[in-house]
Amino acid sequence: ESLRQRYFGQPTLLPALPDVLAEPEPPDEVRGHVVVSFSISPTGRIKNLEVLSNEPVDETAEPDDGETVQLLRGIRKMLYRPYLVDGEAVQRDNIQKRYAY
């Protein structure tokens, strides 16, 4: 049971496969951060992706919407190992992550 919890108790990003992206690497020069919320479907796909905040590093600058859109497209293509409850894959809601752009 503890082994099952270790491997399937938390959403885990799967390695990059064709048409699936790995988690984005932070850029060399970070211009801002986006905090997103999403659900992971029983098949491991991203659903209900929502931007919670978009904060440039330079507080006087405006958020870069072009960079944000590109980042969100990449996040939608990520694939997670499904969350298991009693041996069955279930949707996991309200996952929050922070990404740099």
Short mmCIF file of the C-alpha atoms (twelve columns), coordinates in Angstrom:
data_MODEL
# 
_entry.id   MODEL 
# 
loop_
_atom_site.group_PDB 
_atom_site.id 
_atom_site.type_symbol 
_atom_site.label_atom_id 
_atom_site.label_alt_id 
_atom_site.label_comp_id 
_atom_site.label_asym_id 
_atom_site.label_seq_id 
_atom_site.Cartn_x 
_atom_site.Cartn_y 
_atom_site.Cartn_z 
_atom_site.pdbx_PDB_model_num 
ATOM 1   C CA . GLU A 1   0.000  0.000  0.000   1 
ATOM 2   C CA . SER A 2   2.771  2.488  0.837   1 
ATOM 3   C CA . LEU A 3   4.477  1.723  -2.474  1 
ATOM 4   C CA . ARG A 4   1.229  2.369  -4.327  1 
ATOM 5   C CA . GLN A 5   0.828  5.656  -2.452  1 
ATOM 6   C CA . ARG A 6   4.414  6.627  -3.281  1 
ATOM 7   C CA . TYR A 7   3.991  6.031  -7.001  1 
ATOM 8   C CA . PHE A 8   0.350  6.948  -7.512  1 
ATOM 9   C CA . GLY A 9   -0.592 9.163  -4.539  1 
ATOM 10  C CA . GLN A 10  0.586  12.400 -6.140  1 
ATOM 11  C CA . PRO A 11  0.328  13.613 -9.722  1 
ATOM 12  C CA . THR A 12  3.642  12.947 -11.455 1 
ATOM 13  C CA . LEU A 13  4.635  14.465 -14.763 1 
ATOM 14  C CA . LEU A 14  5.492  11.740 -17.261 1 
ATOM 15  C CA . PRO A 15  8.588  11.942 -19.463 1 
ATOM 16  C CA . ALA A 16  8.358  13.656 -22.830 1 
ATOM 17  C CA . LEU A 17  6.889  11.497 -25.585 1 
ATOM 18  C CA . PRO A 18  5.872  12.426 -29.140 1 
ATOM 19  C CA . ASP A 19  3.102  15.073 -28.915 1 
ATOM 20  C CA . VAL A 20  3.622  15.308 -25.127 1 
ATOM 21  C CA . LEU A 21  5.796  17.982 -23.555 1 
ATOM 22  C CA . ALA A 22  7.973  17.710 -20.507 1 
ATOM 23  C CA . GLU A 23  7.699  20.405 -17.870 1 
ATOM 24  C CA . PRO A 24  9.032  23.683 -19.308 1 
ATOM 25  C CA . GLU A 25  12.573 24.605 -18.345 1 
ATOM 26  C CA . PRO A 26  12.939 28.064 -16.802 1 
ATOM 27  C CA . PRO A 27  14.448 30.515 -19.300 1 
ATOM 28  C CA . ASP A 28  17.968 31.889 -18.823 1 
ATOM 29  C CA . GLU A 29  16.512 35.326 -18.193 1 
ATOM 30  C CA . VAL A 30  13.266 35.156 -16.212 1 
ATOM 31  C CA . ARG A 31  10.899 37.991 -17.136 1 
ATOM 32  C CA . GLY A 32  7.967  36.875 -15.024 1 
ATOM 33  C CA . HIS A 33  5.992  34.095 -13.384 1 
ATOM 34  C CA . VAL A 34  2.596  32.588 -14.074 1 
ATOM 35  C CA . VAL A 35  0.678  30.688 -11.410 1 
ATOM 36  C CA . VAL A 36  -1.863 28.281 -12.878 1 
ATOM 37  C CA . SER A 37  -4.501 25.930 -11.547 1 
ATOM 38  C CA . PHE A 38  -5.639 22.825 -13.408 1 
ATOM 39  C CA . SER A 39  -7.172 19.391 -13.098 1 
ATOM 40  C CA . ILE A 40  -5.584 16.117 -14.143 1 
ATOM 41  C CA . SER A 41  -8.055 13.812 -15.867 1 
ATOM 42  C CA . PRO A 42  -8.192 10.041 -15.233 1 
ATOM 43  C CA . THR A 43  -6.146 9.664  -18.436 1 
ATOM 44  C CA . GLY A 44  -3.474 12.100 -17.180 1 
ATOM 45  C CA . ARG A 45  -4.393 15.028 -19.431 1 
ATOM 46  C CA . ILE A 46  -4.579 18.666 -18.292 1 
ATOM 47  C CA . LYS A 47  -8.122 20.034 -17.957 1 
ATOM 48  C CA . ASN A 48  -9.635 23.273 -16.635 1 
ATOM 49  C CA . LEU A 49  -6.379 25.241 -17.012 1 
ATOM 50  C CA . GLU A 50  -6.732 28.672 -15.432 1 
ATOM 51  C CA . VAL A 51  -4.238 31.494 -14.866 1 
ATOM 52  C CA . LEU A 52  -4.349 32.587 -11.230 1 
ATOM 53  C CA . SER A 53  -1.665 35.268 -11.541 1 
ATOM 54  C CA . ASN A 54  0.768  36.654 -14.094 1 
ATOM 55  C CA . GLU A 55  3.526  38.681 -12.472 1 
ATOM 56  C CA . PRO A 56  6.461  40.256 -14.306 1 
ATOM 57  C CA . VAL A 57  9.773  40.322 -12.419 1 
ATOM 58  C CA . ASP A 58  10.027 44.044 -13.130 1 
ATOM 59  C CA . GLU A 59  7.071  45.443 -11.203 1 
ATOM 60  C CA . THR A 60  6.830  48.422 -13.569 1 
ATOM 61  C CA . ALA A 61  6.409  46.180 -16.649 1 
ATOM 62  C CA . GLU A 62  3.188  44.741 -18.007 1 
ATOM 63  C CA . PRO A 63  2.726  40.927 -18.075 1 
ATOM 64  C CA . ASP A 64  3.884  39.427 -21.395 1 
ATOM 65  C CA . ASP A 65  0.686  37.910 -22.789 1 
ATOM 66  C CA . GLY A 66  2.494  36.373 -25.781 1 
ATOM 67  C CA . GLU A 67  4.883  34.463 -23.521 1 
ATOM 68  C CA . THR A 68  1.978  33.448 -21.291 1 
ATOM 69  C CA . VAL A 69  -0.068 32.073 -24.199 1 
ATOM 70  C CA . GLN A 70  2.925  30.072 -25.424 1 
ATOM 71  C CA . LEU A 71  3.515  28.688 -21.926 1 
ATOM 72  C CA . LEU A 72  -0.171 27.722 -21.531 1 
ATOM 73  C CA . ARG A 73  -0.084 25.873 -24.872 1 
ATOM 74  C CA . GLY A 74  2.864  23.880 -23.609 1 
ATOM 75  C CA . ILE A 75  1.205  23.106 -20.274 1 
ATOM 76  C CA . ARG A 76  -1.887 21.771 -22.074 1 
ATOM 77  C CA . LYS A 77  0.323  19.241 -23.886 1 
ATOM 78  C CA . MET A 78  1.851  17.818 -20.690 1 
ATOM 79  C CA . LEU A 79  0.825  14.374 -19.516 1 
ATOM 80  C CA . TYR A 80  0.705  13.269 -15.900 1 
ATOM 81  C CA . ARG A 81  0.471  9.848  -14.338 1 
ATOM 82  C CA . PRO A 82  -3.173 9.570  -13.238 1 
ATOM 83  C CA . TYR A 83  -4.113 9.785  -9.576  1 
ATOM 84  C CA . LEU A 84  -5.305 6.417  -8.264  1 
ATOM 85  C CA . VAL A 85  -7.885 5.839  -5.549  1 
ATOM 86  C CA . ASP A 86  -8.602 2.216  -4.623  1 
ATOM 87  C CA . GLY A 87  -6.814 1.125  -7.790  1 
ATOM 88  C CA . GLU A 88  -8.896 3.312  -10.124 1 
ATOM 89  C CA . ALA A 89  -7.769 6.425  -11.971 1 
ATOM 90  C CA . VAL A 90  -9.726 9.509  -10.875 1 
ATOM 91  C CA . GLN A 91  -9.640 13.193 -11.714 1 
ATOM 92  C CA . ARG A 92  -7.478 15.330 -9.437  1 
ATOM 93  C CA . ASP A 93  -8.623 18.948 -9.145  1 
ATOM 94  C CA . ASN A 94  -7.023 22.210 -8.038  1 
ATOM 95  C CA . ILE A 95  -3.385 21.412 -8.832  1 
ATOM 96  C CA . GLN A 96  -1.444 24.675 -8.603  1 
ATOM 97  C CA . LYS A 97  1.956  25.254 -10.203 1 
ATOM 98  C CA . ARG A 98  4.204  28.253 -10.786 1 
ATOM 99  C CA . TYR A 99  6.111  28.616 -14.061 1 
ATOM 100 C CA . ALA A 100 8.723  31.139 -15.173 1 
ATOM 101 C CA . TYR A 101 8.729  32.851 -18.559 1 
# 
